[in-house]
Amino acid sequence: MDLEGSVALVTGGSEGIGRGIAEALVAEGAQVVITGRRRDLLVETAGTLGVDFVVADVGVEADAVRTVAEVVEKHGRLDLLVNNAGFGRFGPLVEMELSTMEEVFRTNVFGAFLMAREAARVFVKQQSGNLLNISSTSGLKGGSGSTAYSSSKFALRGMTECWRDELRRHNVRVTLVNPSEVQTPFFEKIGHRQELSPKKLRPREIADAIVGLLKVDDRGFVPEFSVFATNPF
């Protein structure tokens, strides 16, 4: 894929991994649009990176439809969707509320589905496109207290495999990205303190890996990969 001049949409792009990906894509010459629910964060990030933004909640169908439509209306096409929007809720199974599961799945699963569906409609029409789903190593191996988050990422992995098989015949490349622990506001939002370390992953490492795989010639693609810190201890 030639990133120069391509049109990319990054959900959850105002901070963390999403912002890192958006920044890396801009550096490669892409026209980037970011989404998020908080206008203040979007305005700050968009201004800093020089990108467009759409205030939207990926878990709301009307927002997902509107977002992709606005991008295509302004830019005439869509070459890349990065399904990055997501969050976690953690706790023991015996204390887990149905509402918590529904909240996590609305963004991490249903939101990813809605955005992918709208982007896929464009990709199929164009007979080209790239779909990247940002999952987690928690989607490869569950753990204590991670019922809601891990199961949502397992679901995302399953959907990715379905979409990959379905869309390849339309020249659409579908990739699942599994970051290990990354130093972002993710943990702060769930009330956990993250020990910052020069050894742990930053959004930049995830973004650099994504740029590398996107630049592979369109005749080939990387279906899935994980990124771990070399020595986080």
Order of alpha helices (4+ residues) and beta strands (2+ residues): beta-alpha-beta-alpha-beta-alpha-beta-alpha-alpha-beta-alpha-beta-alpha-alpha-beta
